Amino acid sequence: MSEKFKFGIVVDVVPLECVGKGYEYFEVPASIHADPLLCDADWEVWRDKYKEDGRPCMTTSHLLGPGLTWMGASGEKYDPELIRFSLEREFERISQLGIKYVGCWGGHFRCQDGYDRNKAIDQAISSINMMADCAEKYGMEIALEPEADSDTLFPRYLEGVEFAKMTGRRSVKVMADLNYFLELGQPLEDILKYPEYCINVHIQGDGGAQPNVGERRPILKHLFEVLKAANYTKGVSVACPWVITNGASEIDYAYETEKTLKFIQEIRDEVYAEESHGKA
């Protein structure tokens, strides 16, 4: 049987101690828990929580957002000094957690109306070079996340692949986010055109909530089939705002994360069971 991809969870909202035990890794929100504006003592509290849990910290999201204020890697908010400071401090911190793949949201890479596109591209390449320098220093890779907004430089997944190629950096790849695929009607099979470029995946349910909310089971199964066909063995992260599904007055993260995990595990098991059945 093919090696299965792994399930992780983005812990930007969910307390670490409430995450279902079956998740195979954490996706660390870099600019929240490793915020470059945090003092070392506050960062070390987060670092020690991850280490105490013991599960791998394989990926990150939220790169380039100190203090939750999104900065620009191109366009009107481009500030190379702030980018360099943030990257150097964030990468040094997340390296202490053994991170392999660093997600960077495509919304940082904008070319607003009236802004010179060639200038924005040059700025974006400069920003990505700074990211790649840090990533390669610590043995990591960058996952650019095409974000579907029309004023970004690579809104579509295949455009993200081409942009990654254009940088010429071996450490620059892409992330596949299910919400953004669906928003622009992109075929999931686009992942199969350059499978070596996909190093992280995000999944959600209807309305952006957890994957078991709404009617996304057929879409998730299709995505998992594509990932299996791509021989993808890295991470699929549950990356979403969380909603109450059990009628409680307050959200029970332990319950919701466990319920979500069982839902997606069943789909993954079904996809790989079909492979075994086909060989029987």
N, C-alpha and C positions, 0 to 999 in steps of 0.2 A: 504494500500500500504506500502511496505517496506520503511524504512527511506533511503533516497538517500545519497550516498557519496558526498563529497564536492569538488569543484574545486578551486584550488589555483594556484599561480604562483611564480616561483623562480625569485627573483629580483636582480640577480647578474649583469645583463646588463640593464634591463629595469628601467628607472627612476620611482620612486614610483608615481609621479604625472601623469605619462602617462599610468598607468595600468587601463584597463577597469573596470568600477565600479561594474560589476557583479561578479567579482572574490570574493570568499567567505573568503579567507584568504591569507596571505603572507607566502612564504617559505623563510626565512631569510638566506642569505649566511654568515654563522657564521664567517668564517675566513677572510671575506672581511669587512663587516660592523661592526663586533665585534672583529676584528683583535686584538689579545692580545698585538701587538706592537703599536696600536693606543694609544695616550694619552687619558685620560678621557674626555677632552673637545671635541675631535674629535668623540669619541664614542657617546657622549651625543647628538651630532648633528644628527646622524643616529637614535638613540633611539627616539628623539623627532619627527622626520619625521614620523616614524611608528605610534607613539601615536597620532599625529595630524590627520593622515588619519583615524584612528579609527577601521580599520578592524583587526580581530584577527591575531596574528602571531603564527600560530599553529605548524609549523615545521621549521626545518633548514636543510640546506645542507652545504657542504664545511667545515665540522669539521676537525681539525688538518691540517690547511694549513696557518700558519701565514705569512702575507706578500705575499700570493699567491704562496709561495714555498712549495710544498707538502713534508711533512716529512714522515718518515717510522714508522709505528706502529709495524713493525717486519722487519727482514732482515738487509741488509747492512747499512741502514740509521737510524736504531733504536737508539733513544736518549731519554731515560726515563725522564731525567731532563727537557728537552725541552717540551716533551709531557705533563708532569705534570703542568709546568708553563702555557702552552697554554690552557689546559683544565680548570684549576681553574679560569683563567681570563675570558675565553670565556663563561663558564657556568654562572658565576656570572653576566655577562653582559646580556646574552640572557634571564636569569631568569626575568629580568626587563620588558621583553616583553610578559611574560606569555606563553612561548614555552612549548609544550607538548612532541613533538617527534623530536629527534635529529638524523639527517642522517649522517652516516659516510661511506664514499666511500671505497669500497673494495680494491681499488688500493693502499691504505696505507699498506695493509697486504700482503707483498710479501715474497717469498722465491726464491731468484735468483739462477741461475745455480751455483752449487758448494756449496751453503749455506746449513747448516744442517737444515733439515725440522723440526725436533723435537725442535731445539733451536728456530726456527722462530715461531712455535706454542706457545711455552712457552712465548716468547716475546709478541706475539699477545694477549694471555690471560691476561698477565700483563697490557698491554695497555687498554684492554677492561675493566678490573677491575677498572682502574683509571677512565675511562669514566662512568662506572656504579656507582662508589662512588659519582661522581659529579651529575649524573642524579638523583640518589635517594635522594640526599641532597635537590634537588629543585623540586622533584615530577615529574620528566621527565622520558622518556624511550629512549633507543638507538635503532636506525634502521640501522643495518649493511646492506650495499648495495653491493651484489655480482656483480662483475664488468667485468666478462667474460675473463679476461686475464689469460693465462695458468700459469703464475708464481705467481699468487695470491693464497692464502690459501683456498679460497672458491669462485671460479669463477662462479659456478652455483647456482641458487636460493635455491634448496634443500640442497646443501652443506652449504649455509649460515644459513639455519635453523638448521642443525646439529651442526654447529659451535656455534651458539647462545645457543643451548642446552648444549653444552660442557662447556661453561663458567659457567653454574650453577647460573647465575644471573637473577633474576626475571625481571629486567628492560631491558634486552637485547633481542631484536627482530630483524626483518629484513625489508628491503624495496624491492619492486618489481619495477624494471626499465624496461620498454618495450624494449628499445634498446638492452639491454643485454640479455633479453629473446630471441629476434629474432636473435641476433648475434650467439648464440650457438644452435639455433633451439629447445629451451626448450618449452614444452607445457605450455600454460597459466594455464591449469588445475592443475599444480603443486601447485598453490596458495591454492587450495581447500583441499590439503592434510593436511595442518596445518594452517587453516585460522586465528587462534588466534595469529599466529606469524607475520602476515602482518600488519604493522602499518603505512606504507607510500607507495605511488605509484608515479612513474614518467612516463610521456608520452611525445612522440615526433612524428614528421612526418618523411617522407623519408629524408635521408641525415642528420638526426639529427635535422632538422629544426622544426618549430612549427607544431602541429599535423595536421593542414589542408593543409600542403604541401605534394604533392604526392598522393599516392593511399592507404593510411592506414585506410580509413574509415571502411572497413570490419574487420580489425584487432582490431581497437579500439572498435568497437561494441562487438566483441568477448570478449575482455578484460572486458568491462563493464558488460557483462552478467556473466562472472566469478565472478566479484566483488559482483554483486547482489546476486549470488548463495551463496557466502561466507558470506552474511550478513555484508559486509564491509561498514562502515559508516564514516570512517575517511577521509583522504584527498587524492585527485589525483592532483598532481602538474604538471603544464606545465613547463618542465625543458629542455631548448633547446637553441642553438644559434638561433637568429632570422634573417630572410631574408626578403627582399622586395618582396611583392606580387602584388603591385598595379602600378608598373612601375615608381615609384617616383625615383628621383635622390638620395634622402636620406631616410632612414627608418623612417616611422611615427609609433612610438610605440603605440600611442593611437589607431590608426586605426588597426594595426596588432593584438594587444591584444584583441580588441573588436571582430574582425572578427574570431579569433581563438576561443574565448569563445563561440560565437554563434554556431560555428561548433560543438564543443564538447557537448554543452548543448543539441543540437538537437539529438545527438546520445544517450545521457543519457536519455532524455525524451522518445525516441523511445523504449529503453530497458525497462523502467518502465511502459510505456503504454502497452507493450505486456503482462506484468504481470497483469495489470488491465483487459485487454481484455480476458485473460485466465480465470479470475474469474467470468466474466460476464455470 
